[in-house]
């Protein structure tokens, strides 16, 4: 392991400590200081060993100077390190808020700030009573309360602090991956992807949820599934793998949709179902995030897509792909009937892609069965999403996150 790789591994550990101490102000401050001062030294060590890197000046100009030019968060990280070492701690602000969520539209959320931890209980009860009194039964049944601690640095207003630190680590890791590939070897496994850092995936100290239906506290839980050793892919998957060069990624939304459409269709035909899955790609077509999701109710879907939007702002992908089976519900506008009790008219499989411009493209199959116990089959169709299934309302928070990234890039 090279010196800069060992240091990046240290940065990953400090990121874990920042996430784990989110509700402990003094420890969080200390860990943030250590993260910002240590992360900056990764580039220093790369520069110190430039004799080991062929054509270093050209490589560094292309991979750091040009790619990071105008990146406000990376510039903030650099300046923060200088401030911490020469002036003192960053000025941090924290807020504690309870939010009632009952749609995919955050503009409809009802939020109340709490001055102290001991006020949380009263605020939760207040919002639960509000939902029970003012929302139709079908809406309140899927409502959820989010209890969130949020840290922001005065020098980076509007950006949640842990997401900024996660973004810095993600960009430095991408640089290390690029350098390892340039030197003709893989990045050591000791340097985790963001998705492998449990404390970041779960954000245990930052957010809690209370579902209206059962009044029980809950949280989003993530689990890493490792590759099965000596796994032999089926023939169709081997043939699909031959169609692409892994080193070139999947550049562009259309190419990604074509690949994932073939993958989804092959997976469904082999197993008779498809687990919900999400992929994020950078502008070079390299995957920067991927995961599966198992929702247990509508409230979980509200929570999940808000967390995806947070990850979009943290990882700053160029595109997002979503693959999922869906129930086609009776669209009768009866808000007294909970979503989980609405009659089902059919089922389908879709592959949906969205880019930074907010453009959404969807591929559909109807799922048909010749008898209740028959193996399901796919029938490809390309209806208008607006007329056939309705607009992808669940992507609203993601579209807004992409819009904020798109605007930031334009003004950089």
N, C-alpha and C positions, 0 to 999 in steps of 0.2 A: 504494500500500500504506500503510495506516494505521500509526501508530507502534507500537501494540500488536501488530499483525500482523508487523511487521518484528522485534520482540523475540521473538515466538513462533517465528519462523523461526530465530532465534539459539538458542533453547531446543532446537529439533529437532537442530541441529548439535551442541550439547553432549550431547544424548542419544546421538547417534552415537558421540561420543568416549568416553562412559562405557562403551558396549558394546564398543568396539574395544580398550579398555585393561583389560578385566576381569581379565586374568592378570598385570597389572603394578601392584602395590599402590600405589606412589607416584603414578603417573599417574592411576589410578582414583580415589584419594582427592581429588586436585586437581580432576579433572573433575566428581566428585560435588558438591564444594563450589561450583564455578562453576554447575553446573546448578541447585542449590537456591537460590542467591542470585539468579540471573538469572530463573528461572521465576516467582519471587514478584513481580517488577517488571511482569509482564504485566498483572496486575490494577491495579497502581498507575497504569500508563499509560492504561488504560481509564478509571479514575476521574478522571485529570487532564484527559481530553478529554470529560468528561461533557456539556459544553455542545453537543457535536456529536451527542449521542444523545437523541432525543426521549423525554420522560418517563423520564429516566435512573433516578431513584430507584425507580420501580415495576419497571422492567425488571431492574435489578441485584438487587433484593430477590427477584424470582422466579427469576432464572437463577443467582444465586450464593448469596445468603444462605440461601434455602430449600432449594435443591438440594444444597448442600454442607454443610448442617447435619448434624452427627453423623458426617461423613466423617472417620474416624480418620487415613487416609493423607494427605488434604489438610491436616488440622490438623497432622500431623507435619511435612509439608513447610514449613508456615508457621513452626512452632516451630524447625525445624532451621536455617532461614535466620537467625533471630534468634540462635541459639546460635553459628553459624559466625561471624557478624559481631561478636558481643559477648564470646564466651567462647573459641572455638577450634574445632578439628576435631571432627567427630562421632567417637564411639568405635565403631569397626568391628571385626567379627570375621569371620574367613574360615576355611572348612574345605575340604578336598580329599578327595573320596570316590570310591570305585569301587563300582558297584552291579551285581549280576547280575539281569537282568530276564528272566523266562521266562513271564509271564502278564500280563494286563491289570490284575491286582490288585497294587497297590504294597505291600500288607501282606505279600505273599509274597516281595518282593525280599530279596536278601542283600547287605548293604552293609558296607564296611570303610573306616574313615577312615584317611587317610594324613597323617602329620605333616609330611612333606616331599615335594617333587616327585620326588626320586630314588627314592622307595619305590613309585611307581606301577607300574613294570614288574613287580616282585615280586608286588604285589597282583593285577595282571591275570592273571599266570600261576597264582596260587593259586586264583582264582575259576574260571578255565577248567578247571583240573583238578577242582575241586569239581563243576562242571556235568557233566563227562565221567563222573565216578565215581558220582554220586548221582541224576542225572536220567535218565528213560527217553529213548531215542534220539529218539523223536518230539517230545519236549519240548525237549531240549537243542539239536536242530537249528535251532530258531527262537529260541534264547536270544541275548541281546545284553548286552555290558558297557557301562555308561555311566560315563564319567569326568567328574566335575563339580567345578568350583570354585564356591563359594557364599559370597557376602558378605551379612552381616546387620548392621544398625545396632542397637546396644544399646537405643536408644530406640524401636525398632519391632520387637520380638522376634517371631519366627515368620514374618516377611515378607522374602522375598529382596529385596535392595536394588534391583537393576536393574528388577525387575518393579514395585516401588513408584515408581521414577522414571518408568517407562513409563506407569504409571497416571496420575500427575500430569500428564504431557504430554497424555495422551488426554483428560483432563477439561478441561484448558485449551483444547485444540483444539476440543472440542465447544462450549465457551463461545464461541470465536471464530466457529465456524460459525453458532451461534445469533445472535450479534451481527451478522454479515454479512448473514444472512437478514433480520433485523429492520430493517437499513438498506437493504434492497432490492437487494443485490448478492451475487455469489458470493465465497467465500473465495479469495484468491490461490493459484495452484497451487504457489507457492514454499513453502507450508506443507504438508509431506507428511503423509499418513495414516501411522499406525503401521505398516501393512502395506507401505508404500513405503520404510521405513527398513531398508536391507539388513542393517546390523549387528544390528538387533533381530530381524529375521526369522531370521537364521542362527545368532546367538549363537556365532560361531566360537570365541571365546576362552573360553567358559564350559563347553561340553560337547563331548566326543568320544565316539565309539561304536566298539566292536569286536564284530563279529558272530562268534558261536561257529563258524558253518559254514565261514568262510573265514579267520578270524583277522586280517582286514584292518581297519585303522582307517577310519572313515567319518564322515560328518556329514550333517545334514539341510540340503539346499540349496533355496533358494527363488528364483523368477524372476518378475519382473513382466511381465505380458502387456498391452500397450497396446491401446486400442481401435483398430480399423481405420478410417482416415479414410473418410468418405463411405459408411459401411456402411449398406446398406438391409436392415432386418430382414424376414424372411418375413412373409406376410400374417397367419398365425396369431399371430405374436408381436406384430405391430402391434395386432391385435384385443385381445390379452391386456393390452397396455399401456394401452388405453383404459379398462380396468375399474378402474383404481386412480389415485388422485391422489398423485403423487410427493411433494408437500409434506406429506402426512399419514402417509406411511410405511405400515407393515403392523402395526398395533397388535394384539397378542395372538397366541398360538401357533396358534389355530385358523385365523385369517385368513392367517397366514404359511404354514401347511400347505396351505391351499386354493390359494394362489398358486403355491407351489413344486410342488405336484402337477400343476397345469396346465402349468407350465413344463417339468417333467421329462418329462411324457408327450409334449408337443410336440417337445422336443429329441430324444427317442429316436425318435419316428416320422420325424423329418426325417433324422437321421444314422444310425439303426440301432444306436446305442450311446449311453452317457452316461458322461462322465468323473466320477469321484468329486468332490463339491463340498461345502463347508461354509460356512454363513452364520451370523453372530451378530447379534442385534438387541437394542437397548436397550429400556427399558420404554415408550418413545414409539413403538416400531416402526421406528426408523431403523437401517439396517445399520451396525454398528460394526466389522465384519470379514467378509471373504469370501475364499475361496481354493479352488483345486483341488488334488488330491493324486494322485500316481501311485506306488503302492506296488510294490516289486519282490519282497517276500517278507513272511512273517509277522513277522519281527523288525522290519522297517520300520514295520509297523502298530502294534506295541507302542510304538515310539519316537514315532510320530506322535501317538497319542492321549494320551501323557504331555505332549507339547508343547502340544496343544490345551487340556488341563486347566490348564497354566500360563497360557495366554492367557486362559482364562476368568477366572482369579483376577486377572489384570492388567487386562483390559478390563471385567470385571464386567457382562457382558450379562445380559439378562432371559431370553433364549431362544437355542437353537441348533438349526439345521436341517442335517441330513446327507442327501445324495442319493448313491446308489451302486448300481451293478450288483453282484450277489453270486453266487458259485457255491454251489450246494446240495451239500454234501459228504456222503458216507456217514458216518453218525454212529456207526459201530462203534467202541467205545472201545478201540482198539488204539494204545496210546501208543508202541509201537515203530515205528510208521509216521509219518514226518513229515507235517505238514499239507499240504505242497506235493505229496505223493504220494498223498493220499487220493483215492479214486475220486469223480468228479463225477456227481451224480444229476440235476441240473437247474440252471437259472439264473433269476435274478429281478432286478427293479428295485425299490428301495424308497426312500421318502422318510420320514425319521424326524425327529421334533421332541422336544425336551426343554426344560423350563422350570426355574426356580430351585427349585421344590418337588420336583424329581426326577421329575415325571410325564412319561412317554414315550408318544407316539402314533406309530404307524407305518402307512404306506400301502404296499401290495404290488401288484406285477404279476408274474405268471409270464411269462417270455420263451419263446415257442414258435416253432418253425421247422417248416414243412411238409416240408422236405428240408434236407440239410446245407448247400446253397448258397442256400437261399431267404432272402428278406429277413425278418428277425425281426419278430414282432408281439407286442403286449402284451395280456395277459388279466388284467383287474383282479380281485383277490380280497381279502378282508378276514379272513384267518384269525387265530386267537389266536397272537401272536408266541411265547408260551411253548410251545405245543404244536407249532406248525408249524416254527419256525426256531430255537427256543431264546431265552433272554433276551438282550438286547443287552449282552453281557458287555463288549464293547469300549468301552462308554460308562461303565464303572464309575468310572474316574478323573475323568471329566467330571461325573458325578453327585455325587461327593464334593466337587469344587470348587464346584459350585452349592450344595451343602449348607452349605459354609463361608461362602459369600456370604450365603445366606439367613439363617443364624444371626447373622452380623455385622449385617445390616440389622435384624433383630428386636431386637438388643440395643443398637442405636445410640441 
